[in-house]
Amino acid sequence: MAGVFTKSATRAAPVLDCQTKIAGGGDEGAAILVNSGNANAFTGMNGLDSVAAITSAVAGALELPQARVFTSSTGVIGEPLPHDRITEKIADLADTLSPDGLESAAKAIMTTDTFAKGAGAEVQVGNDTVRIAGIAKGSGMIAPDMATMLVYIFTDASVEGAFLQSTLSELTEKTFNCITVDSDTSTSDTLLVAATGASGVDCNGQDAFVQALHSVMLNLAHQVVRDGEGATKFVEICITGAKDNADAKRAGLAIANSPLVKTAIAGEDPNWGRVVMAVGKSGAKADRDLLSIWFGDVLVADKGWVAPGYREGDGAAHMKGQEIVIKVDLGIAAGKATVWTCDLTHEYISINADYRS
């Protein structure tokens, strides 16, 4: 098992429990139990007691060490988790475990999601085939350092825990930590990867395995953005010419998280001035007279000034699509990064204004 989690200072009880167990290692069998509707976050010692009760019940039903039972919760923050409603169903859940249950699990963990999210890959390692399959939930409260996002990925590869953990951490920085819907980081984000070793194929250090895992993670991350609450457009923001890759990501996320940029995209307004504004406030090294901007393939601004051949209608035409690409070259050095987001619409407000009611 390997995992990455929210960096929120107000992490939920299930997250704290999972972090401890992942750090403890182990290679025994494992179980994952997820509930939606209640985040078991900001619930004090009651939250930890609920996690202990649930993990103990699962361990008993499946004859596993309690240290190998991982839980996640998503939903409303601050409400005690009625864990008795879960523990009284553990025996039924254990009796109905099925190798065909992944799609049902993807549907069960949804909250404000509009569709279940899944992805898979098969990869050849030598003469053998290794399989990877994953599910995710996430639609709002999505920002780097994970989000209200639960992700579970399974592979039949044989890998050592240290390799799996380092690979997962590295790939997360290029996938789930490069997406944002609303700049809000959740208390509950959890990404767990389970390698069963059932294939018997040694994938330690295998680039093909790493690339396949990356493709599954990026696919799921993109699905989360496409299902952003109220979203109508999928937006890719590519930054080049930055001082370094970290600065490029800093500038990209400033654009992606700007309400002014996101509402302009929703309104199909090619307002490139808002992109300039977002870069300027990002903290990334920038020089006004070196900055260039494209909407899709349309050069909008060139080295600090509106491009001589730019026509507003050309920029507007790109904004009318559902797949939006914004490219910015800072003209400083060779740093680059790509982040993904969505537009910000009236529907986002409606969903979140009524979330508890």
N, C-alpha and C positions, 0 to 999 in steps of 0.2 A: 504494500500500500504506500502511496505517496499522496501528498496534499498541499494545496496552497489556500490561504484564507484571507479574509478582509484584514486590513491594517487599522480598522476603526479602533479608537480607544474605548468604545463602549460595545465591545464584541459580546455576542450572545453566548449563553451557557453552552449550547451544543458546539459552537466554534472553539471555545476554550477547551472543552473536553476532547475534541478531535485533534487539536494541536498537541495536546499532551500525549495522546496515544500515538500519533504519527511520529513524534520525536522519540518515543519509546521503542519503535521498530517492532520486529517480530515477523515471522513468516507462516504463522498458523492460518487456518481458514479465517474468513472475516465476514461480517454482515454489515449492511448499511440500511438504516431505517429513516425515512423522511416523512415529515408531516407538513401540510400546507394549512393556511388559515390562521396560524398563531406562530409568531417568531420566537417565542420563549426568550425574549430579549428584554433587558431592564426589568427583570423579575427577581433580582436578589438571590438569596440562598434557595428560594423556592425553585428557581430555574435549574440550579445544580441538582437539587433533589429530584426534580422531574427527569433529568437526563440519567441519573443513577437508577431510578426506578425502571425506565424504559430499557436501558442497556442491560440491566440485570435480567429482565423478563426475556429479552431476545436471546441473551447468552444461555439461559436455562432451556429455552425451547429448542435451540439449535445445537446445544452442547458445545458451545464455544467459550473461550476465555472472555470475560467482560471487557478486557482491554482491547479486544479485537472487534468490538461492536461500535460502529460509528453512527452518529445521528445528525440530522439537520432539521431545522425548522424555519419556515418562512410564512410571513403574514403580518398581522398587527403586532406592534411593539407595545410592551407595558402591560399586557394582560397575562395573568398566570395561565400556564399550560395545563389543561385538564387531562393530565397524563393517564388517569385511570381509564379514560375512554380509549386510550391506545393500548395499554397493557392488557386490558380484558379481551383484545382482539389478536394478540400476538400468536396464540395457538392457531387461530384460523389462518393468519397470514403464513405461518410456517407450513401448514398443511397444504396450502394452495400455491406454494412457490413453483414457478414454471420457467423453463428456458425460453418460452415465448412471451414472457411478461414485460419486456423492455418498453414496448410501445404504450402499454397500459400505464406503466410507471411514469413515462414522460407526460402523459395526460394528467395523472393524479397529482403531480407536483406543481401544476399551473396555478397562478393566482390571477393577476390581470393579463396574463398572456392570452393571445388570441389563437395561437396554434401550438401544438406540441412540437418540440425541437429534438431532432435526432440526426446523427451522422455516423458514417462508418467507412472503413477502408480495409483493403486486403493488400499485403505487401509481400513480395518475394524476398526471402532471405536465403541466399544460396539456392538450393532446389526445393525449399520448403515455403509454405504459405503461413503468414501470421495475420491474425484478424484483430481489428480494433473497432469498437462500437461505443458510442456515447450518447447521452441525453442531457438536456439542459432546460432550465427555466429562467426567465428573466425578461423584463419588459420596461420596468421603471426603476428608479433609484439605481441607475447604472452609471458608474464612473470608474476610472482606473483605481487600482488596488482592489479590484473585484467590484461587485455591485450586489443588488438584491438578486443574486445570481447563484443558482445551485447547478453544479455540473458533475456528472458521474461518467467516467470513461472506463471501459473494460477491455483488456487484451489477453489473448492466450499466449503471449510472448513469455519467455523465461528471462527475467532480468533481475539484477541485484537491486536492493532497495536504494542504495546510495546513487546508483546511476539513474534510476527512475525518478528520484526526487530532484536531482540536479537538472535532468532533462526537462521535467515538468516546470520547474521554477524558471528556467531560461525561456521556454516556449510561452509561458504565461505572459512574460513581458512583451512578447511580439504579437499576442493575440488578445486575450481577455483584458489585459491592462493597456490596450490601445483602442478600446471602445468607450464611448460615453453616450448616454441618452440625455441626462439632465444634470450632470456634474455631482450628483449626490452619492456618497459612498455608504453602503448599508452596514448594519451590525451583523449580518448573517452569512456573508458570502463564503461559499465552500466549494472547492474543486477537489474531488478525490479520484485517483486513478488506481485501479486494481489490476495487477498482473497475475493471472492464475498459473501461468507456466504450463497450461494444459497441452500446448502444441509441442512442448519439448524443444523448441527452437531457441537457441541462445542469441539474444538480441543485444547483449551488452556492447556498447560502442558501435552499433550498426547504424550507419547513416540512413539507410533505407527505412528502418523502423522509426527513427527520429523524424524524418520527413513525413512519414505517414501519420504519425501522432500530431505533428504540426498541422497537417491538412484537416484532420478531424477537429482539432481545437479551433482553427480559424473559421471553419465552416459553422460551428456552433456559435462562435462569437458574432459572426455576421448575421446569423439568424436572430440573435438577441437584439441587435441594432434594428434589423428590418421589422421586428415586432415591437419597437419602441412605442410607448404609450402615445396613441394618437398620430403616429408617424405616417407620412405619405411618401417620403423620399429617403433613399439610402444615399449617404454622402461619404465619399472618400476624400480625405485631405492629405495631399502629398507635399512634404516639405523637403527642399534640397538647398544646398549652399549654406548650411548653418555652420556655426562654430564647431559643433560636434553633434553626434546623434542625440544626446540628451537634450541639447538646446533645440534641435529640430523637433523632437517630441513635445517639448515645452511650448513651442510656437504652434504646433499642430493642435494640441489640446486646447489652447487658448481660443483658437478659431472655432473648434468643435463645440466648446462649451459656451460660446457667446450667445446669449439670448437674441441679440440684435442680428447676428449672422443667421442663426437658426430660423428666426421669424422671417427674415428676408427670403430665405430658401423656401419656406412654406408659402410665401406670397409670390414666388417665382420672380423676385426682383433681383437683378444682377448688381446689387449694391456693393461694389468692390471696396468702397471706402470703409465699410464695416470690417472687411478682412484686414485692411491696413491698420485700423484701430486695434483689432485683436492682437495682431503681431506686436504692435507697439507697447501694449500693456503686459505682454506675456512674461517679460523678464529675460527673454532670449536676446542675444546680441543681434542688433539690427541696425541698418543704415538706410534711411529713407531713400537715398539716391542710388541704392543698389538693388532695391526691391522690385521683383517682377511677379505678376499674377496672371494665371490662366483660369478660365472657366471652361472645362473640357479642353478642347484644342484651340480655343479662342484666346489669343493674347490680349489681355485687358489693360494691363499696366506694364510698362517697360522701364526698368531702372529709375524708379521714382516719379514717373509721369504717365499719364494715360497714353497707351500705345497709339501711334499716328494713324494706323489703319483700323482702330477699334470702332465698331458701330454698336450702339446699345441694343439694337435688335438681334445681333449675333449672340451677345451674352444672354439675352432674355430667352432666345430659342433653346439654349442649353438648359436653362433653369426650368423649362417646362417639362423636361424629362423626369423619370422616376429615379434614375441613377445619375447622381450629380458628382462631378469630379472638380475639386478646387486644387490647383497646383500653385505653390509659392516658392520662388527661389530667392533666398536671402542674399546671395552674392557675397557671402563672407568667406566660406571655406567649403569643406566637402561633407559636412554632416547631413544626414537624411533620416527621415522617418515617415511612416504612414499611419494615420489613425482613421477611425470610422465613427460616424455619428448619423443622426437623422434630423429631420426638421422639427420645429416646435409649433404645434397647432393649438387651436381652441380645444380640441378633444383631449389633449394632455391635461388641461386645466379641469375639464369636466370629470375625467377619471379620478384625479387626485383630490378634487374638492369633495367628492362623494365616497372616497375610499372606505371610510369607517361606517358611513350611514347607508 
